[in-house]
């Protein structure tokens, strides 16, 4: 009898650059579709992903300390 094992790979890990972290310091209203910030264009959905990831990272740091 063969046994099958289901592998659960982690979801795509998003690494925040210095530019991304600087973007979290400003607030962008939802009415704006995209923003050009420090040489890169961000869609509003990308901005929300960056904010969410930054919050996760800061929570992990707080838990460690």
C-alpha positions as CSV (number, residue, x, y, z in Angstrom):
1,X,0.0,0.0,0.0
2,X,1.4,3.4,-1.0
3,X,1.0,6.4,1.2
4,X,0.8,9.8,-0.2
5,X,2.0,12.8,1.6
6,X,0.6,16.3,0.9
7,X,3.2,19.0,1.1
8,X,2.2,22.4,2.2
9,X,4.5,25.0,1.0
10,X,4.5,28.4,2.5
11,X,2.8,31.2,0.6
12,X,4.9,33.6,-1.3
13,X,6.9,35.6,1.2
14,X,7.0,39.3,0.5
15,X,10.2,41.1,1.5
16,X,9.9,44.8,2.1
17,X,12.5,47.1,0.7
18,X,13.5,50.4,2.2
19,X,11.3,52.1,-0.4
20,X,8.4,50.0,0.7
21,X,8.9,50.8,4.3
22,X,9.0,54.5,3.5
23,X,5.7,54.1,1.6
24,X,4.1,52.9,4.8
25,X,4.8,56.2,6.5
26,X,2.4,58.1,4.2
27,X,-1.4,57.5,4.0
28,X,-2.9,57.1,0.6
29,X,-6.7,57.4,0.2
30,X,-8.7,54.6,-1.5
31,X,-9.9,57.0,-4.2
32,X,-6.3,57.1,-5.7
33,X,-5.7,54.2,-8.1
34,X,-2.0,54.3,-8.2
35,X,0.9,56.4,-6.8
36,X,4.4,57.1,-8.2
37,X,6.8,57.0,-5.2
38,X,10.6,57.2,-5.3
39,X,10.9,56.0,-8.9
40,X,8.3,53.2,-8.7
41,X,4.6,53.0,-9.5
42,X,2.4,51.3,-6.9
43,X,-1.2,50.3,-7.4
44,X,-3.5,50.8,-4.4
45,X,-3.8,47.0,-4.0
46,X,0.1,46.8,-3.8
47,X,0.0,49.6,-1.2
48,X,-2.4,47.6,0.9
49,X,-0.3,44.5,0.7
50,X,2.8,46.4,1.8
51,X,0.9,47.9,4.8
52,X,-0.4,44.5,5.8
53,X,3.1,42.9,5.6
54,X,4.7,45.8,7.5
55,X,2.1,45.3,10.3
56,X,2.8,41.5,10.4
57,X,6.6,42.2,10.6
58,X,6.2,44.8,13.4
59,X,4.0,42.4,15.4
60,X,6.6,39.6,15.1
61,X,9.3,41.9,16.4
62,X,7.1,43.0,19.3
63,X,6.5,39.3,20.2
64,X,10.2,38.5,20.2
65,X,11.1,41.3,22.5
